[in-house]
Amino acid sequence: MTTQDDLNVLRSGVPHWNVWRARRKRFDLSGVDLSGCDLRRICFRDGNLEGVILRKANLEGANLDGANLAQADLSGANM
């Protein structure tokens, strides 16, 4: 289940998200539709991204180490 607070932080932008993530170990964005988002250099390390939709998202330089990407849709994503 997506944590609304996590989603609100993400909506504030990648730089804000990365600062927030540096202080927090876990997050849950499962099932969120992030299609077409510019997520360059975002830190998704160790997070729950199960079922997330990242179609055509720009993930260039993103840190996905240890992230749960089970059933994630990455079709057309720039990685």
C-alpha positions in Angstrom: 0.0 0.0 0.0 1.4 3.4 -1.0 2.1 5.8 1.7 0.5 9.1 0.8 3.3 11.0 2.7 5.9 9.3 0.5 3.9 10.3 -2.7 3.6 13.9 -1.5 7.3 14.2 -1.0 8.0 12.7 -4.5 5.6 15.3 -6.0 7.7 18.1 -4.5 10.5 17.1 -6.9 13.6 14.9 -7.2 16.0 17.2 -5.3 13.6 17.4 -2.3 12.9 13.6 -2.5 16.7 12.8 -2.5 17.3 15.0 0.6 14.3 13.4 2.3 15.5 9.9 1.3 18.9 10.5 2.8 17.2 10.7 6.2 14.8 7.8 5.7 15.5 4.1 5.0 12.2 2.8 3.6 9.4 4.1 1.5 6.4 2.6 -0.3 5.3 3.8 -3.8 3.7 0.5 -4.8 1.2 0.7 -7.6 1.8 4.4 -8.3 1.6 5.6 -11.9 4.7 7.6 -12.7 4.4 7.2 -16.4 6.5 9.8 -18.3 8.0 11.4 -15.2 11.4 12.9 -15.2 13.1 11.0 -12.4 16.7 11.5 -13.4 19.2 10.9 -10.6 16.4 9.9 -8.1 17.2 7.6 -5.2 14.8 4.7 -5.1 17.3 2.5 -3.2 15.7 -0.2 -1.0 12.2 1.1 -1.6 9.0 -0.7 -2.4 8.1 0.0 -6.1 6.1 -3.2 -6.5 3.6 -2.8 -9.4 4.8 0.8 -10.1 4.1 2.1 -13.6 7.2 3.8 -15.0 6.3 3.7 -18.7 8.4 6.2 -20.7 9.8 7.6 -17.4 13.3 9.1 -17.5 15.3 7.1 -15.0 18.8 8.1 -16.2 21.2 7.9 -13.3 18.5 6.7 -10.9 19.6 4.5 -8.0 17.4 1.4 -7.9 19.7 -0.8 -5.8 17.7 -3.2 -3.6 14.4 -1.7 -4.8 11.4 -4.1 -5.1 10.4 -3.8 -8.7 8.2 -6.9 -8.8 5.5 -6.5 -11.5 6.8 -3.0 -12.3 6.1 -1.7 -15.8 9.3 -0.2 -17.2 8.3 -0.4 -20.8 9.9 2.5 -22.8 11.7 3.8 -19.7 15.0 5.5 -20.3 17.5 3.8 -18.0 
